Amino acid sequence: MNEALRRSRASVLAALIRDTFQEARARWLFWGLFGLSTLLIAIFLFVLRIDIVQGAISIMGIAPTTHQVDIRKFVNISYAVVSIVLYTWGTFLAVFASSGLIPSVLEAGRISLLLSKPLTRTMLLAGRYAGNVLVIAANHIYLICSIWIIIGVKTHIWELRFLLAIPLSIFIFAVLLCVVVLIGVVFESAALSVMISVALMLISAILAQRQFMMKLLDSEWSRQLWMACYWIVPKVYDLGAALRQIILHEHQTDWVTPLWTSALFGMVVLSGAMYLFQRRDF
Amino acid sequence: MRTEYAIQADGLEKIYRTRFRGREIKAVSNLTLHVPEGVKFGLLGPNGAGKTTFVKMLLSAVNPTSGSAKLFGKDARDPEARRPVGYLPENHRFPTYFTGRGMLDFYGALSGLDALERNKRIPGLLELVGLKDWGDVRIKKYSKGMLQRLGLAQALLHKPRLLVLDEPTDGVDPVGRREIRDILNGLTGTGVTIFINSHLLSEVESFCEYVAILKSGELALEGKISSLIAGRGYRVRASGVPEAALAEIRRLGVSILPSADAIEVQAVTLEQANTVIDKIRAAQGFVESFSASSSSLEDVFIRTTKSEKAA
């Protein structure tokens, strides 16, 4: 590929990403997310000023050296709890917010003009996808960094592992967005894509109880079916659990496998969406 | 690579299948059409004739079932083939969050123009389409005519060699139509091929050099407009002609167009016209006027689509 063509493609991709940001702003999604995140930050600030929390921090702060371990543990638990809340809340919110951004670009009269431009359908969908991920990433960075700074300033304990919630939240959103894209391409329905994505989040939590379920299920085939479903569905719950363990410095279960299997799920679903998008008539 | 044709469609076909029953609907059937470079070409046809499907196949919004489409010799499915094409779709929906300038900037970027070039060309184009003072206003405030003109600016921004306009004056008032026509006339002699898909026959007749008429997805007629409308004839306008006499007149092979309170008979020869007048007078009908006429594109269109129906 020559340099001019590569530059032209990069410029097209940048235009598509910019357009997604503009649409997110115009639909108040960007500001809605920003506002809700700010509200969450304000609530968090308020909670920290409640006497019982303030008192607990103060007591631990002035306690003798033997209790220094306790304050770190207390703060780490707080970090872990907050990270799980943000991970779950952020993913839910992101799926809701972004569900309309894919079907909107497929509207008749809009898509035919986009397709008449010298760009591939794959690039069009990829640009929209990347724009969507970046809109959500900007919000996650703002929310999680703000909470991290607040806890850090309050406790003087700066737990860098808490910031892992940022890439992890963005990653799991990117995986679920593949489902949103697929549903958007096939059915052009924002509501259906939200329903299926949220259902996947809930199913992932149920399927993750596999050790318990293996004991309950009495037939081999039902155990295999459970495990098959577990490996197929993105591991929203497992990755959240892994984040908690990392922050708490606990003995870690395998977090790499949930990561790559979820990524594989996303890639397969997104490839399916791209394939169907190529074949569709507008 | 320069080729002789801007558009080359060979045996192009599109069959839609209904989702559940799998019933086949042929939108375009075995269509072969070659549009030379640099001409003004009109595509006509009644509603549902397959005009928009054909245009969408050229621009890759619809995948052909069979056949091939080429733009300047390149396969239309290749994105690079669409680089020299400017397109104004029918019933377009430009995102309303854009300003006029923002919209041009976005579509200009997608057309491969760099920021410097876009910034240079956009003010001139806004001026050309009469939207100089509206460039920074959100397009949701634009009227239909303004949106059409902005759409035209979008199609012209990257200096295309082929301009594909789908119903460019649809919903635009007569003044707006004139403005759009003037802009397009300004492209005459620049070598740009203009392909207009329209149901406004007079517009196509006054603007285009070549025309193709589609009927039920098939090419019914194609040619140079000046040749198609060259055949002269005679028009007899009469009233109070009884039905029995009309049937006799019809048997002469002339076309009869009914109007509000009279009929208009289009005869091909002077002898035929005189026979028509004799028949009207014999039946106590009243001849209101008699004139020599050349057939209009409308006549050609009606004859073509009628003969198709008869077939």
Interface residues (C-beta under 8 A of the other chain):
Chain A: S8 S11 V12 A14 A15 L16 R18 D19 Q22 E23 R25 A26 R27 E107 A108 G109 R110 I111 S112 L113 L114 L115 S116 K117 P118 L119 T120 R279 D281 F282
Chain B: Y16 K56 L59 S60 A61 V62 N63 P79 E80 A81 R82 R83 V85 Y87 P89 E90 N91 H92 R93 F94 P95 T96 Y97 F98 G102 F106 Y107 A109 L110 S111 G112 D114 Q154 V164
